[in-house]
Amino acid sequence: NKTLFLKVLIHELIHSLDILRMKKDSIIQMISKVMKRGNEGLAGYVNDPMELNAFYQETIFGIELEKKKFNSLQSFIKYAYDTFPLFYRENLSSGNKQKIFKRLAGYYTKNFA
């Protein structure tokens, strides 16, 4: 599926861009966190700030490809959030879920309101 391939490509590209913006000390800290994350299981992976950003950007990219229109903030947030993979939504902390909702609201305001 071409769309799935593009979404995965965007996800990994976001990781690359995030790493390019980091300073050397931050990269070392990130590697340490990734290694530690293995002990935290899926929830540790899902709630990592870099994954949060990559999944968000991947979701927005998919929505932009669809060129779907939304007539309310609530319908947009529900649709966008439901687009995140189920394993991601099931393991996302409530604090990070709120961060995603806030980013989605900002995106909606900028692009649909």
C-alpha positions in Angstrom: 0.0 0.0 0.0 1.5 3.3 -1.2 0.0 5.4 1.6 1.2 3.1 4.3 4.7 3.2 2.8 4.6 7.0 2.7 3.4 7.2 6.3 6.2 4.9 7.5 8.7 7.0 5.5 7.4 10.2 7.1 7.6 8.6 10.6 11.3 7.6 10.1 12.2 10.9 8.4 10.8 12.8 11.5 13.1 10.7 13.7 16.1 11.6 11.4 15.2 15.3 11.6 14.8 15.2 15.4 18.2 13.6 15.7 19.8 16.2 13.4 18.5 19.0 15.6 20.0 17.4 18.8 23.3 18.3 20.3 25.8 15.5 20.9 25.0 15.3 24.6 21.3 15.0 23.9 22.0 12.2 21.4 23.9 10.2 24.1 21.0 10.8 26.5 18.5 9.7 23.9 20.4 6.4 23.2 20.6 5.8 27.0 16.8 6.3 27.2 16.1 4.0 24.3 18.2 1.2 25.9 16.4 1.8 29.2 13.0 1.9 27.4 13.4 -1.8 26.7 12.6 -2.5 30.3 9.5 -0.3 30.2 7.8 -2.3 27.4 5.4 -0.9 24.9 4.3 1.9 27.1 7.8 3.2 27.4 8.1 3.2 23.6 4.8 4.8 22.9 5.3 7.6 25.5 8.8 8.5 24.3 8.8 12.2 23.2 10.4 11.3 19.8 7.8 8.6 19.1 5.0 11.0 20.2 6.3 13.5 17.6 6.8 10.9 14.9 3.4 9.3 15.3 1.7 12.8 15.4 3.5 13.9 12.2 2.7 10.6 10.5 -1.0 11.0 11.4 -1.2 14.6 10.1 0.5 13.5 6.9 -2.1 10.8 6.4 -4.9 13.3 7.0 -3.4 15.8 4.5 -3.2 13.0 1.9 -6.9 12.3 2.3 -7.9 16.0 1.8 -10.8 15.3 4.2 -12.8 18.3 5.5 -14.0 18.7 9.0 -16.8 20.9 10.3 -15.9 20.8 14.0 -12.9 20.5 16.2 -14.4 17.5 18.0 -14.9 15.6 14.8 -11.4 16.3 13.7 -9.8 15.3 17.0 -11.8 12.1 17.1 -11.0 11.2 13.5 -7.3 12.0 13.9 -6.9 10.3 17.2 -8.7 7.2 15.9 -6.1 7.2 13.0 -3.3 6.5 15.5 -2.5 2.8 15.6 -4.5 0.9 18.3 -1.5 -0.3 20.1 -0.3 3.3 20.4 -3.6 4.6 21.7 -3.9 1.7 24.2 -0.5 2.5 25.7 -0.4 6.3 25.6 -0.3 8.0 29.0 -3.2 10.4 29.8 -0.7 13.3 29.9 0.6 12.5 26.4 -2.9 11.9 25.2 -3.7 15.5 26.3 -0.6 16.8 24.5 -1.7 15.1 21.3 -5.2 16.6 21.6 -3.7 20.0 22.2 -1.5 19.7 19.1 -4.4 18.4 17.0 -6.5 21.4 18.2 -3.8 23.8 17.1 -3.6 22.1 13.7 -7.3 22.2 13.3 -7.5 25.9 14.2 -4.7 26.7 11.7 -6.0 24.6 8.8 -9.8 24.2 9.2 -11.3 26.9 11.4 
